Amino acid sequence: MAEMEKNLLVETLATSFLFENASVIQIDAATPFLDDCCALAFAPREIIQNARSPINGLAILCEGEAIVLSDSSDKAVPLRTVPIGGVFGAASLYSSESRYETVVRAITECTLLVIPIDTVKRLIGGHPVLAENYIRFLSDRICFLNRKITAFTVDSAEGKLAVYLSELPCDARGDATLPVSFSELADSLGMGRASLYRALTKFEEAGILQRRGKKLRILDSSALLSVFRKTE
């Protein structure tokens, strides 16, 4: 492996949940694994993973942005976006279920780093700090899915939208971009476009967010969380 490629690999891994509070270099010295990793490239809107073509390992996004959809149908629900440093595939490492119902699709050009399943298991088994990080990640995903269930079951359009917006990846200023059209978002949340726009307008008038097209700025995340908690 070229030195430049290895440096990029180490930098990418350092941003992942698995290596939180751990040194990639020290882990590799104790349990060599970097040479097992591979990089994959995808074009915009290309399918990264689906039921017929799973990625058998822990995938970390090095470049670009992707979206996780509930299935491959035209009515698929957008579950979350995957930003740089984001991961998918962790929940299936120890699962007996061989099918991947969710679909991962590239939004922009993407470069993906993949750590094979057997390699990840070897790392988790050999390093307690990585095992703790893995368990913490799965616990967070359970909380995430519980919030998604809430979003699909509450009656309030504002509550559904608050749950969705609370999961959008934002930068330090609170800026985010919707990964889908407003029509697709309304369909995925089980509401009409008019209801969605009314909810967005209420949030704007309350000073919770600013909106320009699909670009949003979350101004008051605590107020957004309060809207969500009222739906629980």
C-alpha positions as a printed Julia matrix, in Angstrom:
232×3 Matrix{Float64}:
   0.0     0.0    0.0
   1.38    3.42  -1.0
   2.21    5.75   1.89
  -0.28    8.41   0.68
  -3.06    5.83   0.39
  -2.29    4.53   3.87
  -2.38    8.04   5.34
  -5.8     8.7    3.77
  -7.01    5.34   5.05
  -5.85    6.09   8.59
  -7.43    9.58   8.52
 -10.76    8.14   7.35
 -10.78    5.4    9.95
  -9.96    7.9   12.69
 -13.27    9.68  11.97
 -15.35    6.52  12.35
 -17.24    5.47  15.47
 -15.24    2.23  15.68
 -11.95    3.96  16.45
 -13.23    6.56  18.9
 -10.71    6.88  21.77
  -8.38    4.49  19.93
  -5.31    4.86  17.72
  -5.66    3.33  14.27
  -1.88    2.94  13.99
  -1.57    1.24  17.37
  -4.49   -1.07  16.63
  -2.94   -2.0   13.28
   0.4    -2.67  14.95
  -1.23   -5.07  17.41
  -3.73   -6.57  14.95
  -2.69   -5.89  11.32
  -5.79   -5.02   9.29
  -5.15   -2.0    7.05
  -4.06   -4.16   4.12
  -7.43   -5.97   4.29
  -9.36   -2.75   3.52
 -10.42   -1.69   0.04
 -11.79    1.48  -1.59
 -14.82    1.56  -3.95
 -16.0     4.46  -6.14
 -19.62    5.27  -7.1
 -21.21    7.79  -9.46
 -24.1    10.09  -8.45
 -27.4     8.14  -7.99
 -25.58    4.82  -8.37
 -26.78    2.07  -6.03
 -24.1     1.31  -3.46
 -25.92   -1.52  -1.72
 -29.21   -3.36  -2.07
 -30.68   -6.81  -1.43
 -29.03   -8.28  -4.53
 -25.68   -6.59  -4.03
 -24.7    -6.24  -0.36
 -21.39   -4.84   0.79
 -20.12   -7.53   3.11
 -18.33   -5.43   5.65
 -18.26   -2.16   7.54
 -18.46    0.69   5.0
 -17.15    4.18   5.78
 -17.8     7.09   3.42
 -14.51    8.83   2.56
 -15.81   11.3   -0.02
 -19.26   12.48  -1.11
 -22.72   11.88   0.35
 -25.16    8.97   0.22
 -28.71    8.24   1.33
 -30.2     5.17   3.01
 -33.67    4.21   1.71
 -36.13    1.78   3.26
 -36.32   -0.39   0.13
 -35.92   -0.32  -3.65
 -39.5     0.7   -4.51
 -40.65    4.04  -5.92
 -42.25    4.76  -2.53
 -39.08    4.07  -0.55
 -38.74    6.1    2.63
 -35.48    8.04   3.08
 -34.19    6.88   6.46
 -31.01    8.93   6.79
 -28.2    10.55   4.88
 -24.62    9.32   5.15
 -22.1    12.19   5.32
 -18.32   11.93   5.04
 -17.17    9.72   7.9
 -20.62    8.11   8.11
 -20.98    4.35   8.16
 -23.38    1.58   7.26
 -23.3    -2.18   7.53
 -22.52   -2.28  11.25
 -25.91   -3.64  12.28
 -25.58   -6.69  10.02
 -22.13   -7.88  11.15
 -23.49  -10.39  13.66
 -26.95  -10.83  12.17
 -28.23  -14.19  10.96
 -30.35  -12.34   8.38
 -28.62  -12.59   5.0
 -30.79  -10.08   3.11
 -30.3    -6.31   3.14
 -33.73   -4.74   2.76
 -32.45   -1.17   2.89
 -30.89    0.48  -0.14
 -27.9     2.82  -0.07
 -27.67    5.21  -3.02
 -24.99    7.77  -3.86
 -26.18   11.37  -3.87
 -22.88   12.71  -5.23
 -19.73   10.97  -6.41
 -18.72    8.74  -3.51
 -15.63    6.9   -2.36
 -16.24    4.13   0.12
 -13.79    2.39   2.42
 -14.79   -1.19   3.23
 -13.44   -3.28   6.1
 -14.37   -6.95   5.51
 -16.7    -8.6    8.03
 -14.11  -11.1    9.28
 -11.59   -8.3    9.8
 -14.05   -6.2   11.81
 -14.94   -9.2   13.99
 -11.24   -9.85  14.59
 -10.72   -6.24  15.66
 -13.76   -6.19  17.95
 -12.77   -9.51  19.51
  -9.22   -8.38  20.16
  -9.74   -4.84  21.45
 -12.3    -4.04  24.2
 -12.38   -0.32  23.34
 -13.56   -1.2   19.81
 -16.16   -3.59  21.21
 -17.51   -0.82  23.48
 -17.63    1.59  20.54
 -19.53   -0.97  18.47
 -22.09   -1.6   21.24
 -22.55    2.15  21.79
 -23.13    2.65  18.06
 -25.81   -0.06  17.93
 -27.49    1.41  21.02
 -27.63    4.8   19.29
 -29.13    3.16  16.19
 -31.89    1.63  18.33
 -32.73    5.1   19.65
 -32.68    6.42  16.09
 -35.12    3.74  14.92
 -37.4     4.43  17.86
 -37.56    8.08  16.79
 -38.33    6.97  13.24
 -41.21    4.85  14.51
 -42.48    7.91  16.35
 -42.25    9.94  13.15
 -44.39    7.41  11.28
 -47.03    7.08  13.99
 -47.67   10.58  15.38
 -50.6    12.52  13.99
 -48.96   15.94  14.01
 -47.22   17.09  10.82
 -44.97   19.29  12.96
 -44.0    16.3   15.11
 -43.15   14.14  12.1
 -41.12   16.92  10.54
 -39.31   17.65  13.82
 -38.21   14.02  14.13
 -36.95   14.02  10.54
 -35.08   17.33  10.85
 -33.49   16.28  14.14
 -31.69   13.5   12.24
 -30.43   15.63   9.34
 -26.62   15.97   9.4
 -25.77   19.66   9.95
 -22.51   21.57   9.95
 -21.32   23.72  12.86
 -23.68   26.55  11.84
 -26.69   24.26  11.67
 -26.78   24.22   7.86
 -28.21   21.17   6.13
 -29.52   20.22   2.7
 -32.55   18.02   2.17
 -31.42   14.88   0.29
 -34.85   14.47  -1.36
 -37.46   16.7   -2.97
 -40.27   18.18  -0.87
 -42.73   15.87  -2.62
 -40.62   12.83  -1.73
 -40.23   14.07   1.84
 -43.97   14.6    2.21
 -44.67   11.09   0.87
 -42.08    9.52   3.15
 -43.58   11.23   6.2
 -47.13   10.28   5.23
 -48.47   13.79   4.69
 -49.47   16.06   1.82
 -47.17   18.75   0.46
 -49.47   21.46   1.82
 -49.16   20.04   5.34
 -45.38   19.85   4.97
 -45.13   23.47   3.85
 -47.4    24.61   6.68
 -45.17   22.81   9.19
 -42.05   24.37   7.67
 -43.68   27.81   7.8
 -44.59   27.34  11.47
 -40.99   26.42  12.26
 -39.75   29.48  10.38
 -42.18   31.8   12.15
 -41.16   30.31  15.51
 -37.5    31.01  14.76
 -36.6    27.32  14.71
 -35.2    27.31  11.19
 -34.51   29.31   8.06
 -35.21   27.89   4.62
 -34.06   28.66   1.11
 -35.19   25.95  -1.25
 -33.81   22.63  -0.04
 -31.17   24.36   2.07
 -32.06   24.7    5.74
 -30.43   26.29   8.76
 -31.51   24.94  12.14
 -31.53   28.0   14.42
 -32.91   26.44  17.59
 -32.26   22.7   17.92
 -33.6    22.66  21.5
 -36.96   24.02  20.31
 -36.98   21.38  17.57
 -36.34   18.73  20.21
 -39.22   20.13  22.29
 -41.58   19.67  19.35
 -40.39   16.08  19.04
 -40.81   15.36  22.77
 -44.41   16.53  22.66
 -45.09   13.66  20.24
 -43.68   10.93  22.49
